[in-house]
Amino acid sequence: MAAHSPQTPGLVAIHVRPGHPDFLDLPWGIPLAEWTPHCGRLVEVQRGLSRHEVRFLGYDPGIYAIKELPEPLAEREYEALKELEERRLPAVTPVGHAVVRTSEAETVGVLITRYLDNSLPYRTLFMQPGLARYRERLLDAMASLLVRLHVAGIYWGDVSLSNTLFRRDAGELQAYLVDAETTEIHDELSKGQRAHDVDIMEENVSGDIADLSAWVELPSGPPLGDIASSIRERYDRLWTEVTREEILAPSESYRIHERIRALNDLGFSVGEIELVATGHGDQLRMRAMVTDRDHHRHQLHSLTGLVAEEHQATQILNEVRELRATLSRELGRSVPLSVAATRWREERFDPAVRRLGALPGAATDVVELYCQVLEHKWFLSEQAKRDVGFEHAVDDFELRFRPRLTEPDVRTTA
């Protein structure tokens, strides 16, 4: 907490969570838009549009975003982001909020969040030719994010591409909420609330794409007019699959396990199964209560300690299961998945990322780097019509894919 006299521009009060800088070294007495010559911590990142002034700062723990907005909204958005974090939903991490006095003796609010490492705004995905294959994935990522929020009772209120960041995830994308100014948190959303949120998404996404196409010539891909409606269609399909109810007989308990497995395959964790009598004989209505879309992430973390995106975790778990089958065959007995996971990390993951991570310009996201090796192994095996083996894939990846490892970083010093 810091305070000045009523007439002095500067920091009035600041609240920061433990484990982060105190931010007291910043030039709070100067408007955020004028910080460039006065703050040596400023960095530039690839970013979307914002209705408020936003600056990015480099500290030892990482990069932080500081957003200036009306005082009551800063604390409100901070609390909303904390609630999203507690519900394990994909959003930027709230770090703190502050009150600053301007030179006009008025007060404004400041929201501080942790910048999402290795993330990309939608503009970059559309403008950089090397990222063309991710544009189609963007549609699924947006639909999935909105379903996850709605399942958790979160009404976004300002769904747009500009308010979203994307992370590469084993050839797919994961979407993260960045702006929670209009977010409302409920126990459960009504059909009308969901429909309104989707309508807002369609209008805002159409505007995002129109705005981008007015500035640059967009590369080939999905027709521009179809992008927003395609996200809506994908949202509707996924929502229907996640929330549908099934009718079963008491003797069909196996269908409960099938339903759980199907939702797990989509990445959703199942908190509980509700069985209710239909009133027609002994038939039961089954409804699965999904909690989040991090099923494979949780499983991989418990087995290996690695933090990964959902598709990355799915791909790696498949490799761990293959290794488990090989070990069981060699030893002539069943091998626990935890044992196979330990062997996998010691003999494959750690050696590979140590070797490839030492290359100039290597990706800082070592899990994504490892998944690129797995993708390369699959490509080589398809060409050779046989399994070429992991070590050969690593050797060939190092020799042939050095340009991929030197993609420009998403951050540059200002």
KOLZAMAR-474875 format. One record per residue (C-alpha): residue number from 1; residue in three letters; chain; x, z, y. Coordinates in steps of 0.5 Angstrom, whole numbers, plus 500, padded with zeros to 3 digits. Each point is the difference from the previous one (the first is absolute). Layout:
NUM,ALA,A,X,Z,Y
...
***
This chain:
1,MET,A,500,500,500
2,ALA,A,503,498,507
3,ALA,A,496,501,507
4,HIS,A,501,498,507
5,SER,A,497,502,507
6,PRO,A,494,496,501
7,GLN,A,503,495,505
8,THR,A,506,498,495
9,PRO,A,499,494,496
10,GLY,A,502,501,493
11,LEU,A,499,504,493
12,VAL,A,494,505,501
13,ALA,A,500,502,492
14,ILE,A,502,497,494
15,HIS,A,498,501,493
16,VAL,A,504,498,494
17,ARG,A,500,501,493
18,PRO,A,506,503,496
19,GLY,A,505,495,497
20,HIS,A,500,496,506
21,PRO,A,504,500,507
22,ASP,A,498,504,506
23,PHE,A,500,493,505
24,LEU,A,502,505,506
25,ASP,A,505,495,501
26,LEU,A,496,494,502
27,PRO,A,498,499,508
28,TRP,A,493,502,500
29,GLY,A,500,500,508
30,ILE,A,500,493,500
31,PRO,A,494,495,497
32,LEU,A,501,498,493
33,ALA,A,500,492,503
34,GLU,A,506,502,504
35,TRP,A,505,503,495
36,THR,A,504,494,498
37,PRO,A,506,502,505
38,HIS,A,499,508,499
39,CYS,A,500,501,492
40,GLY,A,505,498,496
41,ARG,A,496,501,494
42,LEU,A,496,494,501
43,VAL,A,499,495,494
44,GLU,A,496,494,499
45,VAL,A,496,499,494
46,GLN,A,496,494,497
47,ARG,A,493,502,502
48,GLY,A,493,498,502
49,LEU,A,496,500,506
50,SER,A,498,507,503
51,ARG,A,495,502,506
52,HIS,A,504,506,502
53,GLU,A,508,500,501
54,VAL,A,504,501,494
55,ARG,A,507,502,500
56,PHE,A,505,501,494
57,LEU,A,505,505,499
58,GLY,A,506,500,496
59,TYR,A,502,507,497
60,ASP,A,504,502,494
61,PRO,A,494,501,495
62,GLY,A,498,493,502
63,ILE,A,496,497,505
64,TYR,A,494,503,504
65,ALA,A,494,496,504
66,ILE,A,498,504,506
67,LYS,A,493,497,503
68,GLU,A,497,502,507
69,LEU,A,492,501,500
70,PRO,A,495,504,503
71,GLU,A,502,508,499
72,PRO,A,494,502,496
73,LEU,A,501,493,495
74,ALA,A,507,502,499
75,GLU,A,498,507,496
76,ARG,A,494,497,497
77,GLU,A,504,494,497
78,TYR,A,505,505,498
79,GLU,A,495,504,496
80,ALA,A,497,494,497
81,LEU,A,507,497,497
82,LYS,A,501,507,497
83,GLU,A,494,500,497
84,LEU,A,501,493,497
85,GLU,A,507,503,498
86,GLU,A,497,506,496
87,ARG,A,495,495,497
88,ARG,A,506,496,498
89,LEU,A,498,493,503
90,PRO,A,505,495,502
91,ALA,A,501,501,508
92,VAL,A,506,502,504
93,THR,A,502,507,500
94,PRO,A,498,504,506
95,VAL,A,506,504,503
96,GLY,A,497,503,507
97,HIS,A,497,499,506
98,ALA,A,501,502,507
99,VAL,A,497,501,507
100,VAL,A,504,497,506
101,ARG,A,499,500,507
102,THR,A,501,494,504
103,SER,A,502,499,507
104,GLU,A,493,499,503
105,ALA,A,499,508,497
106,GLU,A,496,497,495
107,THR,A,501,502,492
108,VAL,A,500,495,495
109,GLY,A,501,501,492
110,VAL,A,505,497,495
111,LEU,A,500,499,493
112,ILE,A,506,501,496
113,THR,A,500,496,493
114,ARG,A,506,499,495
115,TYR,A,501,492,500
116,LEU,A,498,497,493
117,ASP,A,507,498,497
118,ASN,A,501,493,497
119,SER,A,493,498,503
120,LEU,A,498,493,503
121,PRO,A,494,499,505
122,TYR,A,495,494,498
123,ARG,A,504,496,506
124,THR,A,506,500,496
125,LEU,A,497,498,494
126,PHE,A,497,494,503
127,MET,A,505,498,504
128,GLN,A,506,500,496
129,PRO,A,501,494,494
130,GLY,A,503,505,495
131,LEU,A,494,504,500
132,ALA,A,495,495,499
133,ARG,A,499,502,492
134,TYR,A,497,507,503
135,ARG,A,495,497,505
136,GLU,A,495,499,494
137,ARG,A,502,508,498
138,LEU,A,498,502,507
139,LEU,A,493,499,498
140,ASP,A,499,504,494
141,ALA,A,504,505,504
142,MET,A,495,501,505
143,ALA,A,494,500,496
144,SER,A,504,505,495
145,LEU,A,501,505,506
146,LEU,A,493,500,503
147,VAL,A,498,501,493
148,ARG,A,504,506,499
149,LEU,A,498,503,507
150,HIS,A,493,499,499
151,VAL,A,500,503,493
152,ALA,A,503,506,503
153,GLY,A,495,501,505
154,ILE,A,504,497,506
155,TYR,A,497,495,505
156,TRP,A,505,497,504
157,GLY,A,496,497,506
158,ASP,A,506,495,502
159,VAL,A,502,496,494
160,SER,A,505,495,502
161,LEU,A,506,496,498
162,SER,A,504,503,506
163,ASN,A,498,507,498
164,THR,A,503,499,493
165,LEU,A,507,500,498
166,PHE,A,502,497,493
167,ARG,A,506,501,495
168,ARG,A,502,496,495
169,ASP,A,498,502,493
170,ALA,A,503,496,494
171,GLY,A,498,494,502
172,GLU,A,493,503,503
173,LEU,A,499,503,506
174,GLN,A,497,507,502
175,ALA,A,497,502,506
176,TYR,A,500,506,505
177,LEU,A,496,502,505
178,VAL,A,503,501,507
179,ASP,A,495,501,505
180,ALA,A,495,506,499
181,GLU,A,497,501,507
182,THR,A,493,498,498
183,THR,A,501,503,493
184,GLU,A,494,504,497
185,ILE,A,501,505,494
186,HIS,A,493,501,496
187,ASP,A,499,503,493
188,GLU,A,497,493,498
189,LEU,A,498,494,504
190,SER,A,494,497,500
191,LYS,A,498,493,498
192,GLY,A,499,498,508
193,GLN,A,507,503,502
194,ARG,A,504,496,495
195,ALA,A,496,494,502
196,HIS,A,502,501,507
197,ASP,A,507,501,499
198,VAL,A,500,494,496
199,ASP,A,497,496,506
200,ILE,A,505,503,504
201,MET,A,505,498,496
202,GLU,A,498,493,499
203,GLU,A,499,499,508
204,ASN,A,507,503,502
205,VAL,A,504,496,494
206,SER,A,497,494,503
207,GLY,A,502,502,507
208,ASP,A,507,502,497
209,ILE,A,501,493,497
210,ALA,A,497,496,506
211,ASP,A,505,504,505
212,LEU,A,506,499,495
213,SER,A,498,492,499
214,ALA,A,500,500,508
215,TRP,A,507,502,501
216,VAL,A,503,496,494
217,GLU,A,499,495,495
218,LEU,A,498,503,493
219,PRO,A,503,498,494
220,SER,A,496,497,494
221,GLY,A,495,505,496
222,PRO,A,493,502,500
223,PRO,A,496,497,505
224,LEU,A,500,504,506
225,GLY,A,492,501,501
226,ASP,A,500,502,493
227,ILE,A,505,506,500
228,ALA,A,495,505,502
229,SER,A,494,498,496
230,SER,A,505,500,494
231,ILE,A,502,507,501
232,ARG,A,493,502,500
233,GLU,A,499,496,494
234,ARG,A,505,504,496
235,TYR,A,498,507,503
236,ASP,A,493,499,497
237,ARG,A,503,498,493
238,LEU,A,505,506,500
239,TRP,A,494,505,503
240,THR,A,495,497,495
241,GLU,A,506,501,494
242,VAL,A,502,507,502
243,THR,A,493,503,501
244,ARG,A,495,497,495
245,GLU,A,497,504,495
246,GLU,A,499,498,493
247,ILE,A,494,502,495
248,LEU,A,503,503,493
249,ALA,A,497,503,494
250,PRO,A,503,507,498
251,SER,A,504,496,494
252,GLU,A,503,496,505
253,SER,A,505,505,502
254,TYR,A,506,495,499
255,ARG,A,497,496,506
256,ILE,A,502,506,505
257,HIS,A,507,499,498
258,GLU,A,500,493,501
259,ARG,A,497,501,507
260,ILE,A,505,505,502
261,ARG,A,506,495,497
262,ALA,A,497,494,504
263,LEU,A,500,504,507
264,ASN,A,507,502,498
265,ASP,A,502,493,499
266,LEU,A,497,499,507
267,GLY,A,505,506,503
268,PHE,A,494,505,501
269,SER,A,501,507,497
270,VAL,A,493,503,497
271,GLY,A,499,507,502
272,GLU,A,493,501,496
273,ILE,A,495,496,496
274,GLU,A,493,502,501
275,LEU,A,495,499,495
276,VAL,A,492,500,502
277,ALA,A,494,499,495
278,THR,A,496,494,502
279,GLY,A,494,502,498
280,HIS,A,499,495,495
281,GLY,A,501,502,493
282,ASP,A,507,503,499
283,GLN,A,504,495,505
284,LEU,A,505,503,505
285,ARG,A,502,497,507
286,MET,A,507,501,500
287,ARG,A,504,500,507
288,ALA,A,507,500,501
289,MET,A,503,504,506
290,VAL,A,506,497,503
291,THR,A,505,504,504
292,ASP,A,506,495,502
293,ARG,A,503,494,499
294,ASP,A,507,503,498
295,HIS,A,499,501,492
296,HIS,A,506,497,498
297,ARG,A,504,502,506
298,HIS,A,498,507,498
299,GLN,A,502,499,493
300,LEU,A,507,497,502
301,HIS,A,502,505,504
302,SER,A,498,506,495
303,LEU,A,505,496,495
304,THR,A,506,498,504
305,GLY,A,499,503,507
306,LEU,A,500,493,503
307,VAL,A,495,499,506
308,ALA,A,497,493,500
309,GLU,A,494,496,502
310,GLU,A,495,499,495
311,HIS,A,502,493,497
312,GLN,A,507,502,500
313,ALA,A,498,506,496
314,THR,A,496,495,495
315,GLN,A,506,495,499
316,ILE,A,505,506,499
317,LEU,A,495,504,495
318,ASN,A,499,493,496
319,GLU,A,508,500,499
320,VAL,A,500,507,498
321,ARG,A,495,499,495
322,GLU,A,504,494,497
323,LEU,A,506,505,500
324,ARG,A,496,505,496
325,ALA,A,498,495,495
326,THR,A,507,498,499
327,LEU,A,503,507,499
328,SER,A,494,501,495
329,ARG,A,502,494,496
330,GLU,A,507,502,500
331,LEU,A,499,507,498
332,GLY,A,495,499,496
333,ARG,A,495,505,503
334,SER,A,496,501,506
335,VAL,A,503,502,507
336,PRO,A,497,503,505
337,LEU,A,499,496,507
338,SER,A,504,505,504
339,VAL,A,506,499,495
340,ALA,A,500,493,501
341,ALA,A,499,501,508
342,THR,A,506,504,500
343,ARG,A,504,495,496
344,TRP,A,497,494,505
345,ARG,A,502,504,506
346,GLU,A,507,502,497
347,GLU,A,502,493,497
348,ARG,A,496,495,504
349,PHE,A,497,502,507
350,ASP,A,506,504,503
351,PRO,A,506,496,498
352,ALA,A,496,494,502
353,VAL,A,498,502,507
354,ARG,A,507,503,501
355,ARG,A,503,493,499
356,LEU,A,496,496,504
357,GLY,A,499,505,505
358,ALA,A,507,500,502
359,LEU,A,499,492,502
360,PRO,A,500,499,507
361,GLY,A,493,500,503
362,ALA,A,497,502,493
363,ALA,A,493,503,501
364,THR,A,499,507,502
365,ASP,A,494,500,495
366,VAL,A,504,501,494
367,VAL,A,493,500,496
368,GLU,A,498,493,503
369,LEU,A,507,498,498
370,TYR,A,500,502,493
371,CYS,A,493,496,499
372,GLN,A,503,494,503
373,VAL,A,505,500,494
374,LEU,A,495,501,495
375,GLU,A,496,494,503
376,HIS,A,507,496,500
377,LYS,A,500,502,493
378,TRP,A,494,498,498
379,PHE,A,501,493,504
380,LEU,A,507,499,496
381,SER,A,496,502,493
382,GLU,A,495,495,502
383,GLN,A,505,494,501
384,ALA,A,504,502,494
385,LYS,A,494,501,495
386,ARG,A,503,507,498
387,ASP,A,501,507,503
388,VAL,A,507,499,503
389,GLY,A,501,508,501
390,PHE,A,500,504,506
391,GLU,A,508,500,501
392,HIS,A,500,493,500
393,ALA,A,494,500,505
394,VAL,A,504,505,505
395,ASP,A,506,496,499
396,ASP,A,497,493,502
397,PHE,A,496,504,505
398,GLU,A,506,502,504
399,LEU,A,503,493,499
400,ARG,A,494,496,502
401,PHE,A,496,504,505
402,ARG,A,505,503,505
403,PRO,A,496,496,505
404,ARG,A,493,504,499
405,LEU,A,504,506,501
406,THR,A,502,498,507
407,GLU,A,493,499,503
408,PRO,A,500,503,507
409,ASP,A,498,507,500
410,VAL,A,494,502,503
411,ARG,A,503,504,505
412,THR,A,505,499,506
413,THR,A,503,504,505
414,ALA,A,498,499,507
***
